[in-house]
Amino acid sequence: MNVSEMAWLPAIGFGTADLAGPAERIVLEAISAGHRLIDTARVYGSEEGVGLAAEEAVRRGIVRREELFLETKLAPDRHGYHEALRDFEEALERMRTDYLDMFMLHWPVARGSEDDYREKNVAAWQALTELKEKGKARHIGVCNFLERHLLQLTDAGLPLPEVNQLELHPGFQQRGLVRFCRERGMAIEAWSPMGRGILKTPQFEAVAARYGKDVGQLALRWSIQKGFVPLTRSSDPEHIAHNLEIFDFEIGPQDTEALDALNTNTDHQDIWSYKRQQMY
Ligand SMILES: NC(=O)c1ccc[n+]([C@@H]2O[C@H](COP(=O)([O-])OP(=O)(O)OC[C@H]3O[C@@H](n4cnc5c(N)ncnc54)[C@H](OP(=O)(O)O)[C@@H]3O)[C@@H](O)[C@H]2O)c1
């Protein structure tokens, strides 16, 4: 149940954006409930809390370190070879571990690097491939990379990332990019899988209820059936537990079609929007 199409990657993850303060308590709750993949990033401010929670979970005998899959991301303004290596070492310290299960580039085009982002991405990616070769990062990936950003890495003679972590939910399906990654053997993690509230309608509440589930679980199940690894975030213990109860039902073809039809390919349009990334 807890393995994605890629046997090394858990089938679902727990995200920690906006959880900086309470991260330790909430991540410990998530690990106790059964989560194994924990996603953080320097910019979330939750790496320390994730590290403390992982350490405490191991100390209490809830998991062994090797059963956890801890992933964090290079800060977008630190792309560059030496910056990436330094950021990685600092992340290990903050997360109280001597290896990471996955280290990722967070966004392809950081503010202020519009002119030289290609060179910076290639240099940072070179550093990540070396961290993988040394076994310090067991896996390496990227987030929010569009086709051309991925091809810029291979054009420089570097391997493709193992994972692309993308905003993906029924309202924003990025089908072309997903196909491109799939065809090249990349695994796909889905951020904001809950769809930013678009399923909170009487129609989808009724669909979820037919399966004995809530709309959050329906959104996560849709993501799993698309072959994604959804990253869910919650500070509510009941949601944390419920969000793991998605492996005992299957969304039927008609309901899948109704969910698929919600695609407007509209992202959330903040400063890190895909619209902005598409300009470079
Ligand atoms: N790489 C990137 O650029 C990037 C960008 C954004 C996010 N991410 C990662 O992806 C993770 C997930 O994205 P997200 O934080 O937007 O998460 P999300 O899981 O799509 O949305 C979180 C919201 O959903 C609510 N929720 C959770 N379970 C629910 C349920 N069963 N029923 C109803 N509501 C529920 C939560 O409220 P409660 O607390 O009340 O449960 C919270 O308000 C992030 O935490 C982060 O790790 C990555």
The ligand as a Tripos MOL2 file, in Angstrom:
@<TRIPOS>MOLECULE
LIG
   48    52     1     0     0
SMALL
NO_CHARGES

@<TRIPOS>ATOM
      1 N1          7.5810   22.4490   -4.4840 N.am      1 LIG1
      2 C1          6.7670   23.4740   -4.3290 C.2       1 LIG1
      3 O1          6.9550   24.5240   -4.9560 O.2       1 LIG1
      4 C2          5.6360   23.3680   -3.3840 C.ar      1 LIG1
      5 C3          4.6490   24.3820   -3.3400 C.ar      1 LIG1
      6 C4          3.6050   24.2390   -2.4420 C.ar      1 LIG1
      7 C5          3.5420   23.1340   -1.6160 C.ar      1 LIG1
      8 N2          4.5240   22.1790   -1.6500 N.ar      1 LIG1
      9 C6          4.5200   21.0020   -0.7380 C.3       1 LIG1
     10 O2          3.2980   20.3130   -0.8710 O.3       1 LIG1
     11 C7          2.6640   20.2280    0.3960 C.3       1 LIG1
     12 C8          1.1670   20.1520    0.2200 C.3       1 LIG1
     13 O3          0.6390   21.3250   -0.3940 O.3       1 LIG1
     14 P1         -0.3660   22.2150    0.4330 P.3       1 LIG1
     15 O4          0.3340   22.6110    1.6740 O.co2     1 LIG1
     16 O5         -0.9390   23.2690   -0.4360 O.co2     1 LIG1
     17 O6         -1.4480   21.0850    0.8360 O.3       1 LIG1
     18 P2         -2.9080   20.5650    0.6160 P.3       1 LIG1
     19 O7         -2.9220   19.2670    1.3570 O.co2     1 LIG1
     20 O8         -3.3520   20.5690   -0.8010 O.co2     1 LIG1
     21 O9         -3.7760   21.6600    1.3760 O.3       1 LIG1
     22 C9         -3.6430   21.8730    2.7470 C.3       1 LIG1
     23 C10        -4.9870   22.3600    3.2880 C.3       1 LIG1
     24 O10        -5.9420   21.2960    3.1470 O.3       1 LIG1
     25 C11        -6.5990   21.0860    4.3910 C.3       1 LIG1
     26 N3         -6.8830   19.6560    4.5340 N.ar      1 LIG1
     27 C12        -6.0070   18.6560    4.7000 C.ar      1 LIG1
     28 N4         -6.6250   17.4560    4.7600 N.ar      1 LIG1
     29 C13        -7.9480   17.7100    4.6140 C.ar      1 LIG1
     30 C14        -9.1040   16.8920    4.5640 C.ar      1 LIG1
     31 N5         -9.0500   15.5580    4.6680 N.pl3     1 LIG1
     32 N6        -10.3150   17.4920    4.3930 N.ar      1 LIG1
     33 C15       -10.4020   18.8480    4.2620 C.ar      1 LIG1
     34 N7         -9.3370   19.6760    4.2910 N.ar      1 LIG1
     35 C16        -8.1150   19.1050    4.4740 C.ar      1 LIG1
     36 C17        -5.6560   21.6020    5.4560 C.3       1 LIG1
     37 O11        -6.3780   22.0910    6.5670 O.3       1 LIG1
     38 P3         -6.2630   21.4020    8.0320 P.3       1 LIG1
     39 O12        -4.9170   21.8150    8.5720 O.co2     1 LIG1
     40 O13        -7.4000   21.9870    8.7710 O.co2     1 LIG1
     41 O14        -6.3840   19.9190    7.8470 O.co2     1 LIG1
     42 C18        -4.9260   22.7290    4.7400 C.3       1 LIG1
     43 O15        -5.6340   23.9460    4.8830 O.3       1 LIG1
     44 C19         3.1960   21.4810    1.1280 C.3       1 LIG1
     45 O16         2.9840   21.4330    2.5100 O.3       1 LIG1
     46 C20         4.6570   21.4230    0.7180 C.3       1 LIG1
     47 O17         5.3560   20.4520    1.4640 O.3       1 LIG1
     48 C21         5.5490   22.2730   -2.5380 C.ar      1 LIG1
@<TRIPOS>BOND
     1     1     2 1
     2     2     3 2
     3     2     4 1
     4     4     5 ar
     5     4    48 ar
     6     5     6 ar
     7     6     7 ar
     8     7     8 ar
     9     8     9 1
    10     8    48 ar
    11     9    10 1
    12     9    46 1
    13    10    11 1
    14    11    12 1
    15    11    44 1
    16    12    13 1
    17    13    14 1
    18    14    15 2
    19    14    16 1
    20    14    17 1
    21    17    18 1
    22    18    19 2
    23    18    20 1
    24    18    21 1
    25    21    22 1
    26    22    23 1
    27    23    24 1
    28    23    42 1
    29    24    25 1
    30    25    26 1
    31    25    36 1
    32    26    27 ar
    33    26    35 ar
    34    27    28 ar
    35    28    29 ar
    36    29    30 ar
    37    29    35 ar
    38    30    31 1
    39    30    32 ar
    40    32    33 ar
    41    33    34 ar
    42    34    35 ar
    43    36    37 1
    44    36    42 1
    45    37    38 1
    46    38    39 2
    47    38    40 1
    48    38    41 1
    49    42    43 1
    50    44    45 1
    51    44    46 1
    52    46    47 1
@<TRIPOS>SUBSTRUCTURE
     1 LIG1         1 GROUP 0 **** ****
